[in-house]
Amino acid sequence: MDTIGEDGLLRHPVPVSAALRMFFLATGLFVIVIATYELHRGVWPINIASPFFLFLILGAWSVGGPIAWAGLTGPSTLWKIGQGRIVIERKQPFRRLQSDVFAQGDGSRLVIAEHESMDGDPTWSVVLAAADGRRFETRRLQTRVAAEGLLARIEAVFTAPEPSSARPD
């Protein structure tokens, strides 16, 4: 989970596992392939019902395509929190590592966000709201108390005073 390394940085990973990526990719491709295979006979040869079946196929592509795309490109994120700065690294397949650095006083803020659920209790996360409008989210937590604890831990490391390099005489 969260670790503080020898360098004093708090690391908070938000991973996307290979199994989850494969699940999304397979699900999206399944929706596309099955709908196209089963409905293509309604489109060709062209007849009066062709537009209706084409509409259904395009609908399946509009659902399956983004699901498969999420499996291919969903980022894994690593938060590195240090004294006065937060570095958020995003790793995506087929892309270079992207890194964003946020410092104290740059207009970014940390807030707790509630995520409603249709079939269960809400979940909570800590969100870094950047000054330019971007939002970065930690892992989802089951209770508000857990999210407040994570926020307190992040703020404690982020706002910690710099260690004094002066030696007492």
Residue frames as qw, qx, qy, qz and C-alpha x, y, z in Angstrom:
[[0.000, 0.889, 0.457, 0.000, 0.00, 0.00, 0.00],
 [0.099, 0.956, -0.123, 0.248, 1.50, 3.36, 0.98],
 [0.845, -0.209, -0.126, 0.476, 5.17, 3.39, 1.86],
 [0.049, -0.976, 0.207, 0.046, 7.69, 5.96, 2.99],
 [0.874, 0.320, -0.179, 0.318, 11.05, 5.19, 1.43],
 [0.685, -0.320, -0.118, 0.644, 14.54, 5.96, 2.64],
 [0.278, 0.297, 0.191, 0.893, 14.39, 9.18, 0.65],
 [0.057, 0.284, 0.482, -0.827, 11.50, 10.38, 2.85],
 [0.380, 0.047, -0.388, -0.838, 8.91, 10.29, 0.04],
 [0.570, 0.173, 0.670, -0.443, 5.46, 8.86, 0.67],
 [0.164, 0.142, -0.766, -0.604, 4.54, 6.63, -2.27],
 [0.569, 0.275, 0.555, -0.541, 0.89, 5.94, -3.06],
 [0.033, -0.092, 0.812, 0.576, 0.38, 3.65, -6.09],
 [0.649, 0.357, 0.297, -0.603, -2.90, 3.54, -8.01],
 [0.210, -0.254, 0.851, 0.409, -2.26, 0.47, -10.19],
 [0.791, 0.324, -0.048, -0.517, -4.11, -0.96, -13.17],
 [0.606, -0.287, 0.736, 0.093, -3.24, -4.65, -13.30],
 [0.112, 0.258, -0.775, -0.566, -2.54, -6.59, -16.48],
 [0.081, 0.318, 0.944, -0.031, -5.52, -8.82, -15.68],
 [0.206, 0.691, 0.431, -0.543, -7.86, -5.82, -15.53],
 [0.157, 0.555, -0.418, -0.702, -6.44, -4.48, -18.79],
 [0.042, 0.056, -0.929, -0.362, -7.00, -7.84, -20.48],
 [0.159, 0.488, 0.811, -0.280, -10.54, -8.05, -19.10],
 [0.244, 0.706, 0.135, -0.651, -11.45, -4.63, -20.53],
 [0.139, 0.445, -0.645, -0.605, -9.81, -5.40, -23.86],
 [0.022, 0.104, 0.981, 0.165, -11.51, -8.80, -24.16],
 [0.202, 0.580, 0.668, -0.421, -14.91, -7.43, -23.11],
 [0.242, 0.669, -0.089, -0.697, -14.77, -4.56, -25.60],
 [0.149, 0.323, -0.782, -0.512, -13.66, -6.81, -28.44],
 [0.132, 0.255, 0.954, -0.081, -16.33, -9.38, -27.54],
 [0.291, 0.652, 0.424, -0.557, -19.08, -6.74, -27.78],
 [0.251, 0.621, -0.371, -0.643, -17.78, -5.54, -31.15],
 [0.076, 0.227, -0.909, -0.342, -17.19, -8.96, -32.71],
 [0.178, 0.318, 0.915, -0.173, -20.38, -10.66, -31.53],
 [0.331, 0.669, 0.328, -0.579, -22.68, -7.78, -32.50],
 [0.263, 0.583, -0.481, -0.600, -21.04, -7.41, -35.91],
 [0.005, 0.123, -0.969, -0.213, -21.06, -11.15, -36.59],
 [0.196, 0.399, 0.858, -0.257, -24.66, -11.68, -35.52],
 [0.281, 0.741, 0.350, -0.500, -26.14, -8.59, -37.16],
 [0.078, -0.433, 0.518, 0.733, -24.16, -8.24, -40.40],
 [0.167, 0.270, 0.885, 0.340, -26.71, -10.41, -42.27],
 [0.108, 0.782, 0.556, -0.260, -29.33, -7.76, -41.57],
 [0.016, -0.763, 0.166, 0.625, -27.19, -5.13, -43.26],
 [0.221, 0.492, -0.656, -0.528, -26.01, -7.07, -46.31],
 [0.265, 0.355, 0.466, 0.766, -27.53, -7.60, -48.81],
 [0.092, 0.053, 0.176, -0.979, -29.00, -4.13, -48.54],
 [0.177, -0.520, -0.796, -0.254, -32.71, -4.14, -47.75],
 [0.250, -0.753, -0.213, -0.570, -35.26, -1.95, -45.98],
 [0.739, -0.664, -0.114, 0.026, -34.05, -3.08, -42.51],
 [0.743, 0.266, -0.189, 0.585, -30.35, -2.42, -43.26],
 [0.040, 0.660, -0.209, 0.721, -30.25, 1.04, -41.59],
 [0.724, -0.585, 0.051, -0.361, -31.76, -0.41, -38.40],
 [0.959, -0.160, -0.045, 0.231, -29.19, -3.25, -38.18],
 [0.546, 0.473, -0.163, 0.672, -26.35, -0.88, -39.11],
 [0.282, -0.731, 0.141, -0.605, -27.48, 1.41, -36.28],
 [0.880, -0.459, 0.047, -0.109, -27.31, -1.54, -33.84],
 [0.871, 0.135, -0.090, 0.464, -23.83, -2.52, -35.05],
 [0.268, 0.615, -0.162, 0.723, -22.56, 1.06, -34.73],
 [0.562, -0.694, 0.084, -0.442, -24.08, 1.21, -31.24],
 [0.950, -0.266, -0.011, 0.160, -22.14, -1.92, -30.25],
 [0.666, 0.358, -0.105, 0.647, -18.96, -0.38, -31.66],
 [0.055, -0.727, 0.116, -0.675, -19.61, 2.83, -29.71],
 [0.745, -0.604, 0.134, -0.250, -19.82, 0.81, -26.48],
 [0.961, -0.101, 0.071, 0.246, -17.16, -1.85, -27.12],
 [0.570, 0.619, -0.111, 0.529, -14.62, 0.53, -28.63],
 [0.149, -0.782, 0.306, -0.522, -14.14, 2.74, -25.55],
 [0.859, -0.448, 0.211, -0.129, -14.07, -0.31, -23.27],
 [0.914, 0.172, 0.042, 0.365, -11.31, -1.91, -25.36],
 [0.335, 0.737, -0.158, 0.566, -9.50, 1.45, -25.58],
 [0.492, -0.755, 0.257, -0.349, -9.57, 1.75, -21.78],
 [0.950, -0.227, 0.179, 0.117, -7.94, -1.67, -21.55],
 [0.762, 0.414, 0.021, 0.498, -5.21, -0.58, -23.95],
 [0.302, 0.577, -0.112, 0.751, -4.48, 2.87, -22.55],
 [0.556, -0.784, -0.206, -0.181, -5.66, 3.12, -18.93],
 [0.277, 0.669, -0.490, 0.486, -2.91, 4.73, -16.85],
 [0.739, -0.422, -0.422, 0.314, -1.33, 3.36, -13.68],
 [0.004, -0.872, 0.098, -0.480, -0.50, 6.22, -11.37],
 [0.700, -0.233, -0.425, 0.525, 2.12, 6.69, -8.66],
 [0.179, -0.942, -0.024, -0.283, 1.91, 9.59, -6.23],
 [0.677, 0.003, -0.357, 0.643, 5.26, 10.62, -4.69],
 [0.265, -0.917, -0.162, -0.249, 4.69, 13.05, -1.83],
 [0.645, 0.031, -0.311, 0.697, 7.67, 14.88, -0.39],
 [0.251, -0.608, -0.319, 0.682, 8.30, 18.04, 1.58],
 [0.115, 0.628, -0.028, -0.769, 6.58, 20.83, -0.34],
 [0.375, 0.374, -0.557, -0.640, 5.92, 18.89, -3.53],
 [0.760, 0.148, 0.591, -0.228, 3.78, 16.15, -4.99],
 [0.159, 0.397, -0.714, -0.554, 4.91, 14.30, -8.11],
 [0.781, 0.232, 0.454, -0.361, 2.28, 12.29, -9.96],
 [0.006, -0.380, 0.798, 0.469, 3.64, 9.80, -12.50],
 [0.798, 0.302, 0.260, -0.452, 1.33, 8.16, -15.04],
 [0.185, -0.299, 0.864, 0.359, 2.41, 5.03, -16.91],
 [0.759, 0.398, 0.182, -0.482, 0.42, 3.95, -19.95],
 [0.734, 0.059, 0.593, 0.326, 1.10, 1.15, -22.40],
 [0.553, 0.546, 0.404, 0.483, 2.54, 2.43, -25.68],
 [0.044, 0.936, 0.032, 0.348, 3.43, 5.85, -24.19],
 [0.431, 0.338, -0.502, 0.669, 6.30, 7.43, -22.32],
 [0.391, -0.489, -0.613, 0.482, 6.10, 8.08, -18.59],
 [0.022, -0.727, -0.183, -0.662, 4.23, 11.31, -17.89],
 [0.489, -0.320, -0.528, 0.616, 5.04, 13.27, -14.76],
 [0.109, -0.807, -0.198, -0.546, 3.38, 16.27, -13.14],
 [0.460, -0.091, -0.514, 0.718, 4.90, 18.21, -10.24],
 [0.279, -0.813, -0.309, -0.407, 2.83, 20.27, -7.81],
 [0.417, 0.116, -0.476, 0.766, 4.36, 22.52, -5.17],
 [0.191, -0.652, -0.560, 0.474, 3.05, 24.41, -2.18],
 [0.006, 0.651, 0.064, -0.756, 1.53, 27.71, -3.22],
 [0.083, -0.085, 0.678, 0.725, 0.93, 26.79, -6.87],
 [0.520, 0.043, -0.085, -0.849, -2.86, 26.92, -6.49],
 [0.590, -0.062, -0.776, -0.216, -3.43, 23.17, -6.27],
 [0.472, -0.375, 0.457, -0.654, -5.41, 21.78, -3.37],
 [0.221, 0.002, -0.975, 0.025, -6.19, 18.43, -1.82],
 [0.591, -0.131, 0.140, -0.783, -9.84, 17.54, -1.16],
 [0.304, 0.038, 0.943, -0.134, -11.83, 14.46, -0.25],
 [0.477, 0.113, -0.412, -0.768, -14.30, 13.29, -2.89],
 [0.590, 0.076, 0.713, -0.371, -17.30, 11.03, -2.41],
 [0.257, 0.177, -0.752, -0.582, -18.16, 8.60, -5.20],
 [0.708, 0.040, 0.316, -0.630, -21.79, 7.47, -5.17],
 [0.015, -0.124, 0.967, 0.223, -22.59, 3.88, -6.03],
 [0.602, -0.098, -0.340, -0.716, -25.82, 2.54, -7.48],
 [0.847, -0.171, -0.462, -0.197, -25.63, -0.79, -5.70],
 [0.736, -0.235, -0.446, 0.452, -23.68, -0.23, -2.52],
 [0.373, -0.814, -0.148, 0.420, -22.14, 2.21, -0.14],
 [0.367, 0.916, -0.137, 0.079, -20.29, 5.21, -1.53],
 [0.828, -0.070, -0.067, 0.552, -16.52, 5.16, -1.77],
 [0.158, -0.970, 0.034, 0.182, -14.09, 7.97, -1.01],
 [0.787, 0.222, 0.038, 0.574, -10.80, 9.22, -2.40],
 [0.272, -0.717, 0.035, 0.641, -8.35, 12.07, -2.01],
 [0.577, 0.683, 0.325, 0.309, -8.28, 14.31, -5.08],
 [0.368, -0.405, 0.113, 0.829, -5.56, 16.75, -6.03],
 [0.371, 0.842, 0.391, 0.028, -7.30, 19.59, -7.88],
 [0.550, -0.029, 0.173, 0.817, -4.66, 21.41, -9.93],
 [0.038, 0.573, 0.109, -0.812, -4.86, 25.13, -10.63],
 [0.172, 0.245, -0.581, -0.757, -5.33, 24.42, -14.36],
 [0.736, 0.044, -0.018, -0.675, -8.46, 22.31, -13.71],
 [0.629, 0.181, -0.753, -0.073, -6.94, 18.83, -13.92],
 [0.714, -0.474, 0.288, -0.427, -7.84, 16.33, -11.20],
 [0.459, 0.322, -0.822, 0.099, -5.77, 13.43, -9.92],
 [0.782, -0.402, 0.016, -0.476, -7.38, 10.79, -7.74],
 [0.162, -0.421, 0.869, -0.202, -5.96, 8.30, -5.25],
 [0.232, -0.135, -0.956, -0.120, -7.29, 4.80, -4.83],
 [0.553, -0.463, -0.244, -0.648, -10.91, 4.52, -3.76],
 [0.083, 0.141, -0.822, 0.546, -11.38, 3.84, -0.05],
 [0.290, -0.432, -0.842, -0.143, -14.39, 2.30, 1.68],
 [0.317, -0.772, -0.492, 0.247, -14.96, 4.93, 4.37],
 [0.117, 0.929, 0.003, 0.350, -14.64, 8.67, 4.75],
 [0.607, -0.753, 0.248, 0.064, -12.50, 8.09, 7.86],
 [0.821, -0.045, 0.357, 0.443, -9.98, 6.13, 5.77],
 [0.459, 0.692, 0.220, 0.512, -9.91, 8.93, 3.16],
 [0.226, -0.947, 0.075, -0.215, -9.42, 11.54, 5.89],
 [0.769, -0.512, 0.298, 0.240, -6.58, 9.44, 7.31],
 [0.731, 0.266, 0.323, 0.540, -4.89, 9.25, 3.90],
 [0.180, 0.876, 0.123, 0.430, -5.37, 13.01, 3.42],
 [0.484, -0.859, 0.165, -0.029, -3.84, 13.68, 6.84],
 [0.818, -0.248, 0.339, 0.394, -0.87, 11.43, 6.02],
 [0.571, 0.545, 0.275, 0.548, -0.32, 13.15, 2.65],
 [0.043, -0.935, -0.037, -0.349, -0.58, 16.62, 4.21],
 [0.679, -0.696, 0.179, 0.152, 1.78, 15.67, 7.05],
 [0.750, -0.043, 0.346, 0.562, 4.52, 14.70, 4.60],
 [0.387, 0.686, 0.330, 0.521, 3.70, 17.53, 2.15],
 [0.131, -0.915, -0.020, -0.381, 3.76, 20.30, 4.75],
 [0.817, -0.437, -0.096, 0.364, 6.61, 18.93, 6.88],
 [0.038, -0.954, 0.244, 0.170, 9.34, 21.49, 7.50],
 [0.688, 0.567, -0.415, 0.179, 12.66, 21.04, 5.72],
 [0.839, -0.402, -0.170, 0.324, 15.20, 19.28, 7.92],
 [0.120, -0.965, 0.223, 0.073, 17.73, 21.67, 9.34],
 [0.850, 0.361, -0.212, 0.319, 21.19, 21.22, 7.89],
 [0.023, 0.756, -0.413, 0.507, 22.83, 23.39, 10.53],
 [0.714, -0.140, -0.629, 0.274, 24.63, 21.47, 13.28],
 [0.463, -0.872, -0.051, -0.152, 24.35, 22.60, 16.87],
 [0.399, 0.612, -0.516, 0.447, 27.68, 23.66, 18.38]]
